Amino acid sequence: MSFDIVASVMTMKLRIRDLREDADLTQEQIAGMIHCDQSLYSKYERGERALPLDLAIQLADFYRVSLDYLVGRSNKKK
């Protein structure tokens, strides 16, 4: 993997966790919203599994942030 991809994965895992915590939601609540198991969602937050594009879109829409923000290509939420 290139450095940019690794950096993007690292940023995304931090951002999806931070956004969830800022919204006072549990991993189980978010997992239910995106129709996956809590243990799988936990792997997304830890960067152990790649977050599929369709789920990234759902999370960006839910948190009202851009995909660029979610993956670390921008620091602007909108």
N, C-alpha and C positions, 0 to 999 in steps of 0.2 A: 504494500500500500504506500502511496505517496504521503509525504508529510501533510499536505493540505487535507487529504481525506481523513487521516488520523486526527488532526486538529479539529476537523468538523465533527467527527464522532464524539470526541471528548467534550466539545462545546455543547453539542445537542444533548448529551446525557445530563450535563449539569443544568441546562436550561429547562428540560422537561421536568426534572426534579424540582428546581426552584419555582417554576410556574405552578406546579401542583401544590407545593408547600405554601406558596403565597396565597393560593386559593383555599387553603385549609382543607385540602382533600387528601384522602388516603389512596394508596396504590390500588387497593381493591375497588374504590369508587371509579377511578379512571379506567381501570381494566374493564369494569362492567360497561362503561360508556363506549369503549372502543371494541367491545365484544371479544376480549381475550382473557386468559387466566391471569391472576395476580402474579404468579411466579414468572410468567413470560414477561409481563409488564416490568417487573423488577429487573429482569435481564436487560431490557431496553434502557432503563435508568442507569444501570451499572456499565453499560456499553458492551455487554457480553453477547448481545444479539443486535443485528442491524434493524432499525425501525423501518418497516416498509413505508413506501411513499404514501399509500392511501391512509395509513394511520397517522403519519406526520401531518398530512393535510387535515385530518379530523382534529388533531390536537391543536394545530395552528388556528383553525376556525374556532374551536372551543375557547381557547385562551385569547382570541382576537389579536394574534400576532402574525407577522408574515413568516412564510417558510424560510426566507433568508435570515430572519432573526433566529428562528428555531435551530437552524443548522450552523449558525455562527458566521454567516456571510455578511451580516449587518448587525450593528448594535441598536438600530432603530426598531422598536417593536412593531410599528405599522409600516 
